[in-house]
Amino acid sequence: MDRTKAVRPTSDGVAFIVKAGESVRDCFMSREAINTLSRLKNIDGSDAEPIELFTVLEPFVRPLAQSRCIRTGTDSPIHITPEDISSAFEMMPSQVT
């Protein structure tokens, strides 16, 4: 199994792994961040588990996590919060959303 594709549910969200350059980093996205992104993307996640929503939102989340890995430059885990999602979403061109 490709370790960089491993995604697993946690009690508070979703844990996953990303590769940024030569670095492979553990990441965590809170349930609140997943809900924030699903609302911003107009996805009704009221009946979905966080892992299901993450799977749909993953194409947006992984590049965000990779960018954070490169910016931080440390080996510590990346925690994606609702604030991270809101900031990243505001920077996107409106036609992409």
Steps between C-alpha positions, in 0.01 A plus 500: 500500500623850416558660840426848359144392417419360845190666644336398823220635715575625851265597781540868406545494123725330247869411505694472175852520363640726229828519317649844440834490326708237678294525819214269598285657769214395723198729471175542685185678386248575770133415465430875518741570213335228290157647572624852418637389164189300414285810568730721291481247216119477535514131589229375730687289749227475760466122459866426421784382717814721502697235309238501221511878474880498507505263203289744299702802616841336474599671170480835683645379832817324383651800319421716803675251730798474264531877492492515880772231516727698273438827687556360848815310412484286814416136553211569735149392400284741302163589656245648260248721676184679388705821486749336261214393277338845499832670419585260220149515356507882488820486294344279233365656181120505519454292185690208658271471802 
